[in-house]
Amino acid sequence: MDFTDVGIRHTILNSVELHHFIDFSPSAAVIAKETRLCVIAVVVGWITTSIVSSLCNRKCDSSSTVKPHNMMRTLASLALFATGLTAQVIESSSFGTGQTISQSRDSIPGWTLGGEGHEPIVLSDKVILTPPYPGNTRGSAWAQSPVSQSEWSAEFQFRASGPERGGGILQLWYTKEGQSRIGTSSIYTVGPFDGFALVIDTHGGRGGSVRGFLNDGTTDYKSHNSPDTLAFGHCDYSYRNLGRPSVVKLKHTSSVFKVTIDDKLCFSTDKVVLPAGNTFGITAATPENPDSFEVFKFILESATGQGSTIPSSQQPILNADPLQPMFNIRSDGMISAQDTALISTDLGRRIDLLTKANNNLIQKMESLVQNLAQKAEQRHTELAQKIMMQERQQGSINAQFDAKLSHIEQLLQNIQRDLEGKDGRFSQLQETLRSSHLSLTENLQGHLLSAITSSAPRMGFFIFCLIAFQVLLVIGYVVYKRRRANMPKKYL
């Protein structure tokens, strides 16, 4: 996208004040850009009319070197040049020019998708050729129609994201029979191919590189010892995990072939001429630690302005020779009255056609603005409904929270009342325990004293028993001595 597209988007968005609700599509930007160029042509036509009318209303001096038909030729050429500045988009080999890539989730109009271990996913604004998980997958997208133009320019937007040590390879092909010969292959696994390949990978360990390869169908890259040495142009470019799409532009004319990345020249040469009739394709392959390759758009345009779209009512004028004068010039440089009438009629017819074209453009712009306004209103309504639903949910959540909070407060109040009522009971219980302890202590002391005094043994009886025991011992000893003395003696 150039600065003109950015300015058109900024102007239209500011004019309708839909910053937060409208995503200004690329197709709308293209229409606005064509409108700007056609308005330039209308202004140039009006200038032409005013100049020629002024020349016709006054007589020209015979010595004057300015001739009206020469000035008219120049201004007409400028008008045609202004209307031809917009290059034609080749829709059969492009996608991503509208608001959505495709209405279907598994196909793109004019393209064939394929994969190994994974099928490419088509979203509203991008195509995922390889997913972030699992690894060892391949994906491809091939245009079904060959390119008939020999001079063209292509814009290719992609994004690669993955883990810190992830890897993968992305190729943009312009070859013959690409889908049948190449399929989902990479530059290292492809056989002989006829055409051009732009390879984007982490070759060389410099964070990323962009290289160009050519083949005339005789070199088998798969069996080649070192395919990296076959690159004819390259540049370093760190493309992984940028968080934004990278923009690659290719331009091929009879005099130059160049590749730019993010509006910076990668490589350029005047020795490469690619034939018409090839088809474009995009392939991606990932290893065990994969990168997710996402393609946002691929826009192919003719390099010349021959495909500019104009209203059908202007075809007779534009098909005519703009350098052929519509009136006769006399030898003295003067314009006759009859020729003046012819000039006025012709200019009036041209003005009518330009007015019709301008009205058609205005109607298209009005319909575009109406569509944008409808979408904005629809999004505003959806946003308002979502806000109302969120407010209702928030209100119900607040009500539940208030109910739970009031229930907790009620429980706390009940607990406080219970504690206040039980304080008197605790004091009564403490007093009862104290009185019971005192009475128990007094009674226990009296009972213990009476038990000790009543059950204590008498001292006289104890002394009597002791004396009697000793007397018994003395008597036993005396008896033992006598019996021993009276026992017969034995001699050995």
Secondary structure, 3 states (H helix, E strand, C coil): CCHHHHHHHHHHHHHHCCCCCCCCCHHHHHHHHHHHHHHHHHHHHHHHHHHHHHHHHCCCCCCCCCCHHHHHHHHHHHHHHHHCCCCCECHHHCECCCCCCCCCCCCECCEEEEEECCCCEECCCCEEEECCCCCCCEEEEEECCCCCCCCEEEEEEEEEECCCCCECEEEEEEECCHHHHCCCCCCCCCCCCEEEEEEEECHHHCCCEEEEEEEECCCCCCCCCCHHHHEEEEEECCCECCCCCEEEEEEECCCCEEEEECCEEEEEECCCCCCCCCEEEEEEECCCCECEEEEEEEEEEECCCCCCCCCHHHHHHHHCCCCCCCCCCCCCCCCCHHHHHHHHHHHHHHHHHHHHHHHHHHHHHHHHHHHHHHHHHHHHHHHHHHHHHHHHHHHHHHHHHHHHHHHHHHHHHHHHHHHHHHHHHHHHHHHHHHHHHHHHHHHHHHHHHHHHHHHCCCHHHHHHHHHHHHHHHHHHHHHHHHHHHHCCCCCC
